[in-house]
């Protein structure tokens, strides 16, 4: 009887011999070459250990001297340029950098220690393969790049006057606590079907950094990638009909996308298996079999978690070691509603502490199981099935943040079952993109919905200009940190039924951005702000936008205040534009920098565009030595009658100059002069001593006349280095009376 041939080709020596498999590289080796292969792996492990030791040494060195060269060079250069004025600021910034870098290094060290423990365990057990070595190498590369490039910390410079203000910025992802209630359909919307532009019961989604959407398209038995703004998706796994072949799927319900290694782990529910699908070469491999696999998760260490519906458990597998039953991390005590039981577990989420959150569907609750815990705790629901805010009904997708509440709140949906933009029908999977926008797999509507985040409005609105409405009832305020206009009721007019409010900007996409507005122009003839119609107060309606054609001394210099004037003799309209920092790149009078540009509107006939062109310059009297003109206002008597009076404020000096303005026949069409005695008014001071006074009304940004003897001012936010008195009067509207009636 012939002996059975059990020899196969050795991968190393290429000879037919009795071979032994290596699960790491999936190759067969003869006994001799297997030992050599094992020695090679040992050598590679020792190299990795050596690199880890070198990295540990670098961490220790930086802990002793936690200073990043690039950041410190920027700070030191700034300190040199600004000399003694900003030395204290430089000291504060260094301390902030060191504090942030220390935390940054500690975080990296924690990651390093976790990986080191894994290496020690691998070395001790002498159980490892190429997958383990590849993982350790990739992790070392990632934390090395993170240590070399602390991208979350940067230096920000803001140009002001002759020095540049700097501060230390710790970057954060946008934080939203609300989302727009009307969604945008970003995938499908073409009804249920099998086409490349259709879905059929989408279960789970994942959003990558490019905003591509990966979708477990369950009843189409495929995984598709839907690129941002695409009209159809691309099949990346399955799509060969329902079946159990290696190139087929049967009702996939979840997936984990590993873009670095170009692979996808798929919960192939109908085939009771978990697959690894290498999407570059279409190579598939079963990694877990005979499991009622509903949903998947992976923690930061690479452990794979799978919810098993029929066994009412969540199990964990070590990376690369799937030839076992896994470790039960939640449930495992039969079906039930006790704290150590689950009933049809669905979606799972694993946090950085390896706590497992489970949507316990038939118990209508979400459970949290801490690492190695014997029972869980209820973190949502658990009060029976229902629609109250402390109840759930068959919960599905779950994502965990750092905020906990005793009862829930509706963030999207909640408007009944339907297919409108503010409705959902059986929502399943959830995901966020890098900007914090929420995506929902709308199961029964066969679509993916995107809910844009609504950023929180600033707690403080920084006023840059104000105007008084003609009837005296409302003050309009424009802000440089928000695309809103404030409408505030005055106590001086007949304001019955008036309420303070914020008027929304026409372009909703700008609602959470900084406007950088510095001035607002009021036309008392037809009660409008230039380019913006406020007759009905709300909503704002944009009428026109025209560029001011003027070159300033630098990119961060511009116009601080504007006034609308009508030239009665010529019946023309002009704008008076107050120059920021008293400098409009005009050297005709170097000894007198206070300048107001006179601008006239022109319209191009060929493209209907418009601009404001410079036709002249008004110079403030030489007695006005303001360093930082901040606002301008004209007091009209019977709207357009000249001569009348003009006021200019100083932000830093908290002073107001009042002069006379009248029209002339030639350019610049207006002239300004001082009043008798060239009076400059101080805003009220606080007597610090018998001989000195302290400014208490700081950072004046807006000014408008109330009547012949009263003026209204708006103050911006106080700066960190300003006295407490400035803080007491910041971000407010103030009424002042002059010592005598100017217009008598």
C-alpha positions in Angstrom: 0.0 0.0 0.0 1.5 3.3 -1.1 2.2 6.0 1.6 -0.1 9.1 1.3 1.7 12.1 0.0 1.3 14.8 2.7 4.1 17.0 1.3 3.6 20.5 0.0 5.8 23.2 -1.6 7.9 25.1 1.0 7.6 28.8 0.5 11.3 29.3 1.3 13.3 26.5 -0.3 10.6 25.8 -3.0 10.9 22.0 -2.4 8.1 19.5 -1.6 8.4 18.7 2.1 6.3 18.3 5.1 5.4 21.9 5.9 3.9 24.0 8.7 1.7 27.0 8.2 2.4 30.5 9.4 -0.9 32.3 10.2 0.8 35.7 10.0 1.9 35.6 6.4 -0.4 32.6 5.4 2.6 30.7 3.8 3.9 27.1 4.3 7.4 26.4 5.6 9.4 23.2 6.0 10.7 22.5 9.5 14.2 23.9 8.8 12.9 27.0 7.1 10.2 27.5 9.7 12.9 27.9 12.3 14.7 30.4 10.1 11.5 32.3 9.5 10.8 32.4 13.2 14.3 33.7 13.8 13.7 36.5 11.3 10.6 37.5 13.1 12.5 37.5 16.4 15.1 39.8 14.8 12.4 42.1 13.6 10.8 42.2 17.1 14.2 43.1 18.7 14.6 45.9 16.1 11.1 47.2 17.0 12.0 46.9 20.8 15.1 48.9 20.1 13.2 51.6 18.3 10.7 51.7 21.2 13.5 52.2 23.7 14.9 55.0 21.6 11.5 56.6 21.5 11.2 56.2 25.3 14.5 58.1 25.7 13.2 60.9 23.5 10.1 61.2 25.6 12.2 61.4 28.8 14.4 64.1 27.2 11.4 66.1 26.2 9.9 65.7 29.7 13.0 67.2 31.2 12.9 70.1 28.6 9.4 70.3 27.1 10.0 73.0 24.5 9.1 72.7 20.9 11.7 74.5 18.8 9.4 75.9 16.1 6.9 77.3 18.6 9.6 78.8 20.8 11.4 80.4 17.8 8.2 82.2 16.8 7.6 83.4 20.4 11.3 84.5 20.8 11.3 86.3 17.5 8.2 88.2 18.4 9.7 89.1 21.8 12.8 90.5 20.1 10.8 92.6 17.6 8.6 94.0 20.3 11.3 94.5 22.9 10.2 95.5 26.4 6.6 96.2 25.7 5.7 92.5 25.2 8.2 90.7 27.5 5.5 89.9 30.0 3.2 88.5 27.2 6.1 86.4 25.9 6.6 84.9 29.4 2.9 84.1 29.6 3.0 82.4 26.2 6.0 80.3 27.1 4.3 79.1 30.2 1.2 78.2 28.2 3.2 76.3 25.6 5.1 74.4 28.2 1.9 73.5 30.0 0.2 72.4 26.8 3.3 70.5 25.6 3.7 68.8 29.0 0.1 67.5 28.7 0.7 66.7 25.0 3.8 64.6 25.9 2.1 62.9 28.8 -0.7 61.9 26.5 1.8 60.4 24.0 3.6 58.7 26.9 0.4 57.0 27.9 -0.1 55.7 24.4 3.5 54.6 24.4 3.1 52.8 27.7 0.0 51.0 26.5 1.9 49.8 23.4 5.0 48.8 25.6 2.8 46.6 27.7 1.5 44.9 24.6 5.1 44.3 23.4 6.1 42.8 26.8 3.1 40.5 26.7 3.9 39.4 23.2 7.5 38.8 24.1 6.6 36.9 27.2 4.1 34.7 25.6 6.3 34.3 22.4 3.1 34.3 20.4 3.2 36.8 17.5 3.2 37.0 13.7 3.5 39.5 10.9 0.1 41.1 11.7 1.3 41.9 15.3 4.6 43.3 14.1 2.9 45.4 11.4 0.5 46.8 14.0 3.3 47.7 16.4 5.4 49.3 13.7 2.4 51.4 12.5 1.6 52.5 16.0 5.2 53.6 16.6 5.2 55.6 13.3 1.9 57.3 14.3 3.0 58.4 17.8 6.4 59.4 16.4 4.8 61.7 13.8 2.5 63.1 16.5 5.5 63.9 18.8 7.4 65.5 15.9 4.4 67.6 14.8 2.2 68.8 17.6 -0.4 70.1 15.1 -3.0 70.9 17.8 -0.9 73.7 19.2 0.0 76.7 17.1 0.9 80.4 17.5 -1.6 83.0 16.4 -0.6 86.6 15.6 -3.0 89.5 15.4 -1.5 92.8 14.1 -2.3 95.8 16.2 -0.5 99.2 15.9 3.3 98.8 15.8 3.5 95.4 17.5 2.0 92.0 16.8 -0.2 90.5 19.6 0.3 86.8 19.9 -1.4 84.0 21.9 -1.2 80.3 22.2 -4.0 78.4 20.4 -5.1 74.9 21.2 -7.1 73.7 18.2 -10.4 71.9 18.8 -12.9 70.3 16.6 -16.1 72.2 16.2 -18.5 71.4 19.0 -22.2 71.4 18.3 -25.0 70.8 20.7 -27.7 71.3 18.0 -28.2 70.4 14.4 -30.5 71.9 11.7 -33.8 70.1 11.7 -34.1 69.9 7.9 -31.7 67.3 6.6 -29.9 67.1 3.2 -30.1 63.7 1.5 -26.4 63.1 0.6 -26.9 59.5 -0.7 -29.8 58.3 -2.8 -33.2 59.9 -2.7 -34.0 57.8 -5.7 -36.2 55.2 -4.0 -35.5 51.7 -3.0 -33.7 49.6 -5.6 -30.5 47.8 -6.8 -29.1 50.5 -9.0 -25.8 52.3 -8.3 -27.8 55.4 -7.3 -30.2 53.4 -5.0 -30.1 51.7 -1.6 -32.1 48.9 -0.1 -32.3 49.0 3.7 -29.0 50.8 4.6 -28.0 49.7 8.1 -24.6 51.2 9.0 -22.5 54.1 7.8 -19.0 55.4 8.2 -17.7 58.9 7.1 -14.0 59.3 6.3 -11.9 62.5 6.3 -12.9 63.3 2.7 -16.6 63.0 3.6 -17.0 59.8 1.6 -19.8 57.7 3.0 -19.3 53.9 3.4 -22.7 52.1 3.6 -23.7 48.6 4.5 -26.4 48.2 1.9 -28.1 45.2 3.5 -30.7 43.8 1.1 -28.5 44.6 -1.9 -25.8 42.4 -0.2 -23.0 44.9 -0.7 -20.8 47.6 0.8 -20.7 50.8 -1.2 -18.6 53.9 -1.1 -20.5 57.2 -1.9 -18.0 60.0 -2.4 -18.8 63.5 -1.4 -21.3 65.2 -3.8 -21.4 62.1 -6.0 -24.6 61.1 -7.8 -24.1 57.4 -7.3 -22.1 54.9 -5.2 -19.2 52.5 -6.0 -19.3 48.8 -4.9 -16.3 48.0 -2.8 -17.4 44.6 -1.4 -20.1 42.1 -2.4 -22.5 43.1 -5.1 -22.4 39.7 -6.7 -25.8 38.6 -5.6 -26.9 37.0 -2.3 -24.9 34.0 -1.4 -22.2 32.3 0.7 -19.3 32.4 -1.8 -16.2 34.3 -0.7 -17.0 37.0 -3.2 -20.6 37.3 -2.0 -22.4 38.7 1.0 -25.7 37.9 2.6 -27.4 40.8 4.4 -24.3 42.7 5.7 -25.2 44.9 8.7 -22.0 46.6 9.7 -18.4 47.2 8.7 -15.2 48.7 10.0 -13.2 50.6 7.4 -9.4 50.4 7.8 -8.3 52.9 5.1 -4.6 52.7 6.1 -4.4 49.0 5.2 -7.1 49.2 2.5 -9.3 46.6 4.1 -12.9 46.3 5.5 -14.1 44.1 8.3 -17.7 43.1 7.5 -20.5 41.6 9.7 -22.0 39.2 7.1 -25.1 38.5 9.2 -27.0 36.2 6.8 -23.9 33.9 6.5 -23.1 34.1 10.2 -19.6 35.1 9.6 -17.2 38.1 10.0 -15.0 38.7 6.9 -11.9 40.7 6.2 -12.2 42.1 2.7 -9.0 43.5 1.1 -10.6 45.9 -1.4 -7.4 46.4 -3.5 -7.0 42.8 -4.6 -10.5 41.5 -3.8 -8.9 39.0 -1.3 -11.4 37.8 1.3 -10.9 35.9 4.5 -13.3 34.6 7.1 -12.0 35.6 10.5 -14.9 34.6 12.7 -17.5 31.9 11.9 -20.8 30.6 13.3 -21.9 33.8 15.0 -25.1 35.8 14.8 -23.0 38.9 14.1 -25.1 42.1 14.1 -22.7 44.9 14.7 -18.9 45.6 15.1 -16.6 47.9 16.9 -12.8 48.2 17.4 -11.0 49.9 20.2 -7.8 51.9 20.1 -5.7 48.7 20.8 -7.1 46.9 17.7 -9.4 44.5 19.7 -12.5 43.5 17.7 -15.9 43.6 19.4 -19.0 41.7 17.9 -22.6 41.7 19.2 -24.2 38.3 19.0 -28.0 38.6 18.9 -29.0 35.0 19.5 -26.5 34.5 22.3 -27.3 37.9 23.8 -23.6 38.8 24.3 -20.9 41.1 23.1 -17.6 39.4 22.6 -14.0 40.6 22.1 -11.2 39.1 20.0 -7.5 40.0 20.1 -6.2 41.3 16.9 -5.1 38.4 14.6 -6.4 35.7 17.0 -9.8 34.8 15.8 -9.7 31.0 16.1 -11.4 31.0 19.5 -14.8 31.9 21.0 -13.6 35.3 22.1 -14.1 36.9 25.6 -17.5 37.9 26.7 -17.5 41.6 27.7 -21.2 42.2 28.0 -24.1 39.9 28.6 -23.5 36.2 28.6 -26.1 35.3 31.3 -29.0 34.4 29.1 -31.8 36.5 27.7 -33.3 39.0 30.2 -33.6 42.5 31.6 -31.3 42.2 34.6 -28.1 44.3 34.7 -26.0 41.3 33.8 -28.2 40.4 30.9 -29.1 41.6 27.4 -32.0 41.0 25.1 -31.2 41.2 21.4 -28.0 43.4 21.5 -27.5 45.6 18.4 -25.1 48.5 17.9 -22.0 48.9 20.1 -19.6 51.6 20.9 -16.2 51.3 22.7 -14.7 54.3 24.4 -11.0 55.0 25.2 -11.3 53.2 28.5 -12.5 50.1 26.7 -16.0 50.5 28.2 -18.6 48.9 26.0 -21.9 50.7 25.2 -24.7 48.4 23.8 -28.1 49.3 22.3 -30.1 46.7 24.1 -33.0 46.6 21.6 -35.7 44.5 23.2 -35.0 46.0 26.7 -35.4 49.5 25.2 -32.2 50.8 26.9 -28.5 51.5 26.3 -26.1 49.7 28.7 -22.6 50.6 29.6 -20.2 47.7 30.6 -16.9 48.9 32.0 -13.8 46.8 31.2 -13.9 43.5 33.1 -17.3 44.3 34.7 -19.7 41.5 35.6 -22.7 43.6 35.0 -23.7 46.8 33.2 -25.3 50.1 34.1 -28.2 51.7 32.3 -27.2 55.0 30.7 -30.2 55.7 28.6 -33.8 54.4 28.6 -34.7 51.5 30.9 -38.1 52.9 31.7 -40.1 50.7 29.4 -40.9 51.2 25.7 -42.3 54.6 25.0 -41.9 58.1 23.5 -41.1 60.1 26.6 -37.7 61.7 27.0 -36.7 59.1 29.6 -37.8 56.2 27.4 -36.5 54.4 24.2 -38.2 52.2 21.7 -36.0 49.5 20.1 -32.8 51.6 20.2 -30.4 51.2 17.3 -27.2 53.2 16.5 -25.2 54.5 19.5 -22.4 57.1 19.7 -21.1 58.3 23.0 -19.7 61.8 23.9 -18.6 63.2 27.3 -22.0 64.7 28.3 -24.4 62.7 30.4 -28.0 63.5 31.2 -30.8 61.9 33.2 -33.2 62.1 30.3 -32.7 62.5 26.6 -33.5 65.3 24.2 -34.6 65.0 20.6 -31.7 66.3 18.4 -33.1 65.4 14.9 -36.4 63.9 13.7 -39.3 63.6 16.2 -41.8 64.8 13.7 -43.5 61.5 13.1 -42.7 58.7 10.6 -42.3 60.0 7.1 -39.9 60.9 4.2 -39.8 64.7 4.5 -36.6 66.5 5.2 -37.5 66.9 8.9 -38.6 63.2 9.3 -37.1 59.8 9.6 -38.4 56.3 9.2 -36.6 53.6 11.2 -33.2 55.3 11.6 -30.3 52.9 12.2 -26.6 53.8 11.9 -25.1 57.1 13.0 -21.8 58.8 12.1 -20.1 62.2 12.3 -17.7 63.9 9.9 -14.7 65.9 11.1 -16.8 69.1 11.2 -19.3 67.6 13.6 -22.2 67.2 11.1 -24.5 64.3 11.9 -25.3 61.5 9.3 -28.1 59.0 9.8 -28.9 55.8 7.9 -32.6 56.3 7.3 -33.4 52.6 7.0 -37.0 52.5 5.7 -36.6 55.6 3.5 -33.5 53.9 1.9 -31.4 57.1 2.1 -28.6 58.7 4.1 -29.4 62.0 5.7 -27.0 64.8 6.7 -27.9 67.2 9.5 -25.6 70.2 9.5 -24.3 71.3 12.9 -25.4 74.7 14.3 -22.4 76.2 16.1 -23.1 78.0 19.3 -23.5 81.7 18.9 -20.8 83.7 20.8 -21.6 84.5 24.4 -20.4 88.0 23.8 -21.2 90.1 20.8 -18.4 92.6 20.0 -20.1 95.8 18.8 -18.3 97.7 16.1 -20.8 100.4 15.3 -24.3 101.7 16.2 -27.0 103.9 14.7 -30.2 105.3 16.1 -33.4 104.8 14.1 -35.1 108.0 13.0 -38.0 107.7 15.5 -35.5 107.3 18.4 -37.0 104.0 19.5 -34.4 101.5 18.3 -30.6 101.4 18.3 -29.1 99.1 15.6 -25.7 97.5 16.4 -23.4 95.7 14.0 -20.8 93.2 15.4 -17.4 92.3 14.2 -17.6 88.7 15.5 -21.0 87.7 14.2 -23.2 88.0 11.1 -26.1 89.4 13.0 -27.6 92.9 13.6 -28.8 93.8 17.1 -32.0 95.8 17.5 -32.2 97.3 21.0 -35.0 99.3 22.4 -34.1 102.7 23.8 -35.6 104.2 26.9 -35.7 107.6 25.3 -38.2 107.1 22.5 -41.8 105.9 22.6 -41.0 102.2 22.6 -44.3 100.5 23.5 -44.3 96.9 22.4 -40.6 97.0 21.5 -38.4 94.0 22.3 -34.6 93.5 22.0 -33.7 91.0 19.2 -31.1 89.7 16.9 -31.8 90.0 13.2 -30.6 87.1 11.1 -28.3 87.6 8.1 -29.7 86.7 4.7 -27.0 84.1 4.0 -27.6 81.4 6.6 -24.2 79.7 5.9 -22.5 82.7 7.5 -24.6 82.6 10.7 -21.7 81.1 12.8 -18.8 82.9 11.2 -17.0 86.1 12.2 -18.0 89.0 10.1 -15.1 91.5 10.7 -17.6 94.3 10.2 -16.2 97.7 11.3 -19.0 100.2 10.5 -22.6 100.7 9.6 -24.1 103.5 7.5 -27.5 105.0 8.2 -29.6 106.9 5.7 -32.1 109.0 7.7 -34.0 110.0 4.5 -35.5 106.5 3.8 -34.7 104.9 7.1 -32.3 102.2 5.7 -28.8 101.0 6.4 -26.8 101.2 3.2 -27.3 98.0 1.3 -29.6 96.5 3.9 -33.3 97.3 4.2 -34.6 97.6 7.7 -38.1 99.0 7.2 -39.7 95.8 8.4 -36.9 95.1 10.9 -36.9 91.4 10.1 -35.9 89.6 8.1 -32.8 91.4 6.8 -32.9 91.7 3.0 -29.6 92.5 1.1 -30.1 95.2 -1.6 -26.7 95.8 -3.0 -23.0 95.4 -2.3 -20.3 97.8 -3.6 -16.6 97.7 -3.1 -14.8 100.8 -1.6 -12.0 101.5 -4.1 -9.0 102.5 -1.8 -5.6 101.1 -1.0 -4.6 101.1 2.6 -1.1 101.0 4.2 -1.5 97.3 5.1 -3.9 94.4 4.8 -5.1 94.7 8.3 -5.9 98.4 8.1 -9.3 99.7 6.9 -12.3 101.9 7.7 -13.5 102.3 11.3 -16.7 104.3 10.7 -19.0 105.4 8.0 -21.6 108.2 7.5 -24.1 108.8 4.8 -24.5 112.4 3.6 -26.6 114.1 0.9 -25.1 117.1 -0.8 -28.1 119.4 -1.1 -26.7 121.7 -3.8 -25.8 119.0 -6.2 -28.3 116.4 -5.0 -25.6 113.8 -4.9 -25.0 111.2 -2.2 -21.6 110.6 -0.5 -20.1 108.5 2.1 -17.7 109.8 4.8 -15.2 107.0 5.7 -13.2 107.4 8.9 -9.7 105.9 8.5 -8.5 103.3 11.0 -5.4 104.3 12.9 -5.7 107.8 11.4 -3.7 106.6 8.3 -5.2 106.1 4.8 -1.9 105.9 2.9 -2.1 109.7 2.2 1.1 111.6 2.8 -0.1 115.0 1.6 -0.3 116.2 5.2 2.2 114.1 7.2 1.8 116.4 10.3 -1.9 115.9 10.5 -2.9 112.2 10.2 -6.6 112.4 11.1 -8.5 111.7 7.8 -12.0 111.2 6.5 -12.4 109.9 3.0 -15.2 111.4 0.8 -16.6 108.6 -1.5 -19.0 108.8 -4.3 -20.9 105.8 -5.8 -20.3 104.8 -9.4 -22.0 102.1 -11.4 -20.5 100.2 -14.4 -22.8 100.0 -17.3 -21.4 96.8 -18.9 -21.8 94.5 -15.9 -24.1 96.4 -13.5 -21.4 96.4 -10.8 -20.8 99.3 -8.5 -18.0 100.9 -6.4 -17.4 103.8 -4.1 -14.7 106.0 -5.5 -12.5 108.5 -3.7 -13.3 112.2 -4.6 -11.7 114.0 -1.7 -10.3 113.9 1.8 -11.3 115.8 5.0 -8.5 116.5 7.5 -9.3 116.7 11.2 -7.9 119.9 12.9 -4.3 119.8 14.1 -5.5 120.1 17.7 -7.0 116.6 17.5 -4.2 114.2 18.4 -6.2 111.0 18.5 -4.0 107.9 17.8 -6.9 105.6 17.0 -10.1 107.2 15.6 -12.8 104.6 16.2 -16.2 106.0 15.2 -17.9 108.9 13.4 -21.5 110.4 13.6 -23.2 113.4 12.1 -26.1 115.1 13.9 -28.7 116.1 11.3 -31.1 118.9 11.9 -34.2 118.2 9.8 -32.3 115.4 8.1 -30.0 117.1 5.5 -29.7 120.7 6.5 -26.2 122.1 6.7 -24.2 123.3 8.5 -24.5 120.6 11.2 -22.2 118.8 13.7 -19.8 115.9 13.4 -18.4 113.8 16.3 -15.3 111.5 16.2 -14.4 109.2 19.0 -11.0 107.8 20.2 -11.0 104.2 21.3 -7.8 104.2 23.5 -8.1 107.7 24.8 -11.9 107.6 25.6 -12.4 111.1 24.1 -14.8 112.7 21.7 -14.1 115.6 19.4 -17.1 117.6 18.1 -16.8 119.9 15.1 -18.8 121.6 12.5 -19.4 120.2 9.0 -20.9 122.1 6.0 -21.0 121.5 2.3 -19.0 123.4 -0.3 -19.4 123.5 -4.1 -16.0 121.9 -5.1 -14.2 118.7 -4.1 -14.0 117.4 -1.4 -17.6 118.9 -1.3 -17.6 119.3 2.5 -15.4 121.1 5.1 -15.0 120.5 8.8 -13.8 122.9 11.5 -13.4 122.9 15.2 -15.9 124.6 17.5 -14.9 127.5 19.6 -12.0 126.8 21.9 -11.2 123.5 20.1 -12.9 121.5 22.8 -12.2 117.7 23.1 -14.5 116.0 25.6 -13.3 113.3 28.0 -15.7 110.5 28.8 -16.3 110.3 32.6 -13.1 109.4 34.5 -12.8 107.7 37.9 -10.6 109.7 40.3 -7.8 107.4 41.3 -5.9 110.0 43.3 -6.2 113.8 43.7 -4.1 114.4 40.6 -4.9 111.4 38.4 -7.9 109.8 36.8 -8.6 106.4 35.4 -10.5 105.7 32.2 -13.6 103.6 32.8 -15.3 103.8 29.4 -12.9 101.9 27.2 -12.8 100.6 23.6 -15.5 102.9 22.2 -16.4 101.4 18.8 -19.7 103.0 17.9 -21.2 106.5 18.3 -24.5 108.1 17.3 -26.3 111.3 18.1 -29.5 111.2 20.2 -30.3 114.9 20.0 -28.6 118.3 20.2 -27.2 117.6 23.7 -27.0 113.8 24.0 -24.8 111.2 22.3 -24.9 107.4 22.5 -21.7 105.2 22.6 -21.1 101.5 22.4 -18.1 99.9 24.1 -16.4 96.7 22.8 -15.1 93.9 25.0 -12.3 94.8 27.5 -8.8 93.6 26.7 -7.0 91.3 29.2 -4.5 94.0 30.2 -7.0 96.7 30.8 -8.2 97.7 34.3 -11.2 96.3 36.0 -13.2 99.5 35.4 -13.0 98.8 31.7 -14.5 95.3 32.3 -17.4 96.8 34.3 -18.4 99.0 31.4 -17.6 96.6 28.5 -20.0 95.5 25.8 -22.6 98.1 26.7 -24.5 101.0 25.2 -24.0 104.3 27.1 -25.9 107.6 27.0 -24.0 110.8 27.6 -25.0 114.5 27.9 -22.6 117.3 26.9 -21.9 120.1 29.4 -23.8 122.6 27.3 -26.2 122.4 24.4 -23.8 122.4 21.4 -26.4 123.5 18.8 -27.7 126.6 20.7 
